[in-house]
């Protein structure tokens, strides 16, 4: 299991933590932000294929903001996959 932490930008949440088991997303946790909604997102994406999650949540906005916590999660998953692949090569 590959653990990854991402500091989101331009949203209320301050940190996104997640685990990847190959291409499967597990244990998504947000620090800060809308607690109930972000817990729900974590439950909904548990066990989801990383590529599907990215397609589903990328580009989601919040109010007048160009991004959202869901969009930032998609970015975090992309970066986690890149880091996972880099660590596998090393």
TAKADA-V34862 format. One record per pair of residues at least 4 apart in sequence whose ideal C-beta (glycine too) atoms are under 7 Angstrom apart, sorted by the first residue. I is the first residue (numbers start at 1). J is the second residue. Records with the same first field share a line. If there is no record, write none. Layout:
I=J ; J
This chain:
1=19 ; 21
2=19 ; 20 ; 80 ; 84
3=19
4=18 ; 20 ; 76 ; 80 ; 83
5=15 ; 17
6=16 ; 76 ; 79
7=15
8=13 ; 16 ; 69 ; 72
10=65 ; 67
11=33 ; 62 ; 67 ; 68 ; 69 ; 72
12=32 ; 33 ; 34
13=30 ; 31 ; 32 ; 33 ; 38 ; 69
14=31 ; 32
15=31
16=30 ; 72 ; 73 ; 76
17=29
18=25 ; 27 ; 28 ; 76 ; 77 ; 80
19=26 ; 27
20=24 ; 25 ; 50 ; 80 ; 81 ; 84
21=26
23=49 ; 50 ; 51
24=47 ; 49
25=45 ; 48 ; 50 ; 53 ; 77
26=46 ; 47
28=41 ; 42 ; 45 ; 73
29=42
30=38 ; 69
33=38 ; 69
34=38
35=39
36=40
37=41
38=42 ; 69
39=43
40=44
41=45 ; 70 ; 73
42=46
45=53
48=52 ; 53
49=53
50=54 ; 77 ; 81
51=55
52=56
53=57 ; 74 ; 77
54=58 ; 74 ; 77 ; 78
57=70 ; 71 ; 73 ; 74
58=71 ; 74
59=71
60=68 ; 70 ; 71
61=65 ; 66 ; 67 ; 68
62=68
67=71 ; 72
68=72
69=73
70=74
71=75
72=76
73=77
74=78
75=79
76=80
77=81
78=82
79=83
80=84
81=85
82=86
83=87
84=88
85=89
86=90
